[in-house]
Amino acid sequence: MMTSGNGEMIIKLGGNEAYIEEIGEALRIEEFRKKTNITQLPENIQNILNNKQAEVRERRRRVRELLEDAIKDSAFFI
């Protein structure tokens, strides 16, 4: 058996890949909020954006859970 000595490990995540969609949507919402000056928008739009921020927190929680499950079902190659 030969060793390369580079100390690398490859992880093939298991489970379903729903975390990819969740991460993408959370990042899109956050990017919109960053480039939009919310204080200049009407109150009803501000409320919608605040609700979207709460949605981002929920999506991040789901991503964490989905990634934990994916790591548990992963294949590790050293």
Phi, psi and omega in degrees: 000131180258147176242142180268338177072016181268355175063034181263152175223138177250133179241122174260105184296138178262193178071194180272162186258030181295337180298331180296314179295319180297316179297314181301315181293318178298318180294322178296317179296314181297320179297318178298316180295325180293321184266004179247129176278098188295326184294340180270357182270158175300157185300321181295324177290321177300319178297318179298315180294325175294322176294323177296324178295321175296323177297321178298316179300318179293319178297318179297322177296316179296319178301315179302314179296316181295320178292322176300316178295319180296322179292321178297326182263016185279162170251131183249133179235121182246000000 
